[in-house]
Amino acid sequence: MGLAAAMDVAALISLGWCVTAMRRNRDEPDGDAGKSAALALIGVSLILLSIPLWALP
């Protein structure tokens, strides 16, 4: 259960960085959209990977 919680925390941090990067790119477009997309994909994948771990007894 500790691994699932750690993965969820890492996912939330990754998604937070993604939101920050998108906000910064909205104000100053610098052509670095791949970074925010990668962070979003990492965050979503960590959440999806942690779901089966929460179901373990």
The 8 nearest C-alpha neighbors of each residue, nearest first, counted from 0:
[[1, 3, 2, 53, 4, 52, 55, 56],
 [0, 2, 4, 3, 5, 6, 52, 53],
 [1, 3, 5, 0, 4, 6, 52, 49],
 [4, 2, 49, 6, 0, 5, 1, 52],
 [3, 5, 7, 1, 6, 2, 8, 0],
 [6, 4, 2, 8, 7, 3, 1, 9],
 [5, 7, 3, 9, 4, 8, 45, 10],
 [8, 6, 10, 4, 9, 5, 46, 11],
 [7, 9, 5, 11, 10, 6, 4, 12],
 [10, 8, 6, 12, 7, 11, 13, 5],
 [11, 9, 42, 7, 13, 8, 12, 45],
 [10, 12, 14, 8, 13, 9, 15, 7],
 [11, 13, 15, 9, 10, 14, 8, 16],
 [14, 12, 10, 16, 42, 15, 11, 38],
 [13, 15, 17, 11, 16, 42, 12, 39],
 [16, 14, 12, 18, 17, 13, 11, 19],
 [17, 15, 19, 13, 14, 18, 20, 12],
 [16, 18, 35, 14, 20, 15, 19, 38],
 [19, 17, 21, 15, 20, 16, 22, 14],
 [18, 20, 16, 22, 17, 21, 23, 15],
 [21, 19, 17, 23, 22, 18, 35, 24],
 [22, 20, 24, 18, 23, 19, 25, 17],
 [21, 23, 19, 25, 20, 24, 18, 26],
 [22, 24, 20, 26, 25, 21, 27, 19],
 [25, 23, 28, 21, 27, 26, 22, 20],
 [26, 24, 22, 23, 27, 28, 21, 20],
 [25, 27, 23, 24, 28, 22, 21, 29],
 [28, 26, 24, 25, 23, 29, 22, 30],
 [29, 27, 24, 30, 25, 26, 23, 31],
 [28, 30, 31, 27, 24, 32, 23, 25],
 [29, 31, 32, 28, 24, 33, 27, 34],
 [32, 30, 33, 29, 34, 35, 24, 28],
 [31, 33, 34, 35, 30, 36, 24, 21],
 [34, 32, 36, 31, 35, 37, 30, 38],
 [33, 35, 37, 32, 36, 31, 38, 20],
 [34, 36, 17, 38, 37, 32, 33, 20],
 [37, 35, 33, 39, 34, 38, 40, 32],
 [36, 38, 40, 34, 39, 35, 33, 41],
 [39, 37, 41, 35, 17, 40, 36, 13],
 [38, 40, 36, 42, 37, 41, 14, 17],
 [41, 39, 37, 43, 42, 38, 44, 36],
 [42, 40, 38, 44, 39, 43, 45, 37],
 [43, 41, 10, 39, 13, 45, 14, 40],
 [42, 44, 46, 40, 45, 41, 39, 47],
 [43, 45, 47, 41, 46, 42, 40, 48],
 [46, 44, 48, 42, 47, 43, 10, 6],
 [45, 47, 43, 49, 44, 48, 7, 10],
 [46, 48, 44, 45, 49, 50, 43, 51],
 [47, 49, 45, 46, 50, 44, 51, 52],
 [48, 50, 3, 52, 46, 47, 51, 45],
 [49, 51, 53, 52, 47, 48, 46, 54],
 [52, 50, 54, 53, 49, 48, 55, 47],
 [51, 53, 49, 54, 50, 55, 3, 0],
 [52, 54, 50, 51, 55, 0, 3, 49],
 [53, 55, 51, 52, 56, 50, 0, 49],
 [56, 54, 52, 53, 51, 0, 50, 3],
 [55, 54, 53, 0, 52, 51, 1, 3]]
